[in-house]
């Protein structure tokens, strides 16, 4: 009887430990269908740190130029999901003008990753 109980316990232990070494693979996240801007730029006054409205931000690459719209006070976004190598020209009356070097927004397996930038303009 003890022998039968031992065999039963042994068989039960073996049958319970089968898949412990296999990794459980979680499902991959699906890419969003949401359209994202290439740039999201916040503009501030260098001396007061206040958000700056009515700034002209021109986005340029070799064959494309657009002025970004202001989506909320001091925040400018666009163009929608456009890969490229860009230069920004940032202007506001009575403030310095900034011209950036080349900016290359990143991408991943789902598409473009919004380049989040912040600049401060000094009053003239």
PLY file of the C-alpha trace (Angstrom):
ply
format ascii 1.0
element vertex 124
property float x
property float y
property float z
element edge 123
property int vertex1
property int vertex2
end_header
0.00 0.00 0.00
2.85 2.39 0.86
4.41 1.56 -2.49
1.19 2.48 -4.33
0.91 5.76 -2.42
4.53 6.60 -3.28
3.96 5.86 -7.01
0.77 7.98 -7.01
2.57 10.95 -5.39
5.54 10.61 -7.73
3.35 10.52 -10.86
1.34 13.53 -9.60
4.51 15.59 -9.02
5.89 14.76 -12.46
2.65 15.67 -14.22
2.39 19.06 -12.43
5.84 20.33 -13.33
5.79 20.14 -17.11
5.72 23.70 -18.53
7.59 25.71 -15.90
10.59 26.38 -18.17
8.56 27.82 -21.05
8.29 31.60 -21.16
4.83 33.06 -21.43
4.80 35.47 -24.34
2.58 38.47 -23.80
0.68 39.79 -26.79
2.34 42.70 -28.60
0.69 46.10 -28.39
-0.93 47.13 -31.62
0.19 50.39 -33.16
-2.17 53.31 -32.80
-3.94 54.75 -35.82
-3.71 58.21 -34.25
-1.95 60.82 -36.40
0.84 62.54 -34.47
2.64 65.81 -35.19
6.28 65.74 -36.23
7.05 68.55 -33.75
5.54 69.85 -30.52
7.37 73.03 -29.55
6.90 75.14 -26.42
8.07 78.76 -26.58
8.97 80.86 -23.51
10.33 84.30 -22.75
13.94 83.86 -21.56
13.71 86.45 -18.76
10.18 85.83 -17.41
9.66 82.17 -18.39
6.18 83.17 -19.63
4.71 81.27 -22.56
5.11 83.20 -25.81
2.18 83.50 -28.18
2.25 84.63 -31.82
5.67 83.13 -32.52
6.39 82.24 -36.15
8.00 78.78 -36.36
8.89 77.79 -39.92
9.79 74.13 -40.49
11.94 73.52 -43.58
13.59 70.60 -45.31
14.89 70.44 -48.89
11.48 70.28 -50.56
9.02 71.31 -47.84
8.24 74.47 -45.83
5.39 75.06 -43.37
4.62 77.52 -40.55
3.43 75.67 -37.43
0.04 76.58 -35.97
-0.29 77.54 -32.29
-2.42 74.77 -30.71
-2.52 76.30 -27.22
-0.84 79.38 -25.68
2.89 79.05 -26.40
2.65 75.54 -27.91
3.09 74.93 -31.65
2.61 71.61 -33.46
2.93 70.12 -36.93
3.34 68.96 -39.61
1.47 65.66 -39.26
3.67 62.53 -39.41
6.26 63.74 -41.87
9.72 62.19 -41.76
12.64 64.32 -42.85
15.67 66.33 -41.86
14.47 69.74 -40.72
15.72 73.21 -39.88
13.53 75.48 -37.74
13.37 79.27 -38.04
11.82 80.78 -34.91
10.82 84.46 -35.01
8.81 86.95 -32.95
8.69 90.74 -33.18
11.10 92.41 -30.71
12.79 89.07 -29.90
15.90 87.33 -31.16
15.57 84.94 -34.11
16.70 81.32 -33.72
17.71 79.11 -36.64
18.37 75.53 -35.55
20.70 72.92 -36.94
19.31 69.81 -38.60
16.67 67.95 -36.57
15.82 64.37 -37.56
12.68 63.12 -35.79
12.88 59.48 -34.71
10.67 56.61 -35.83
9.87 53.20 -34.38
7.98 50.14 -35.64
4.70 52.10 -35.42
5.89 55.22 -37.24
7.01 58.72 -36.32
7.77 59.73 -32.71
6.84 63.37 -32.00
9.93 65.51 -31.39
9.13 67.51 -28.22
11.20 70.70 -28.06
11.33 73.86 -25.95
12.99 77.17 -26.76
13.43 80.49 -24.95
13.60 83.77 -26.83
15.45 86.78 -25.50
13.84 90.15 -25.88
15.80 92.68 -27.96
0 1
1 2
2 3
3 4
4 5
5 6
6 7
7 8
8 9
9 10
10 11
11 12
12 13
13 14
14 15
15 16
16 17
17 18
18 19
19 20
20 21
21 22
22 23
23 24
24 25
25 26
26 27
27 28
28 29
29 30
30 31
31 32
32 33
33 34
34 35
35 36
36 37
37 38
38 39
39 40
40 41
41 42
42 43
43 44
44 45
45 46
46 47
47 48
48 49
49 50
50 51
51 52
52 53
53 54
54 55
55 56
56 57
57 58
58 59
59 60
60 61
61 62
62 63
63 64
64 65
65 66
66 67
67 68
68 69
69 70
70 71
71 72
72 73
73 74
74 75
75 76
76 77
77 78
78 79
79 80
80 81
81 82
82 83
83 84
84 85
85 86
86 87
87 88
88 89
89 90
90 91
91 92
92 93
93 94
94 95
95 96
96 97
97 98
98 99
99 100
100 101
101 102
102 103
103 104
104 105
105 106
106 107
107 108
108 109
109 110
110 111
111 112
112 113
113 114
114 115
115 116
116 117
117 118
118 119
119 120
120 121
121 122
122 123
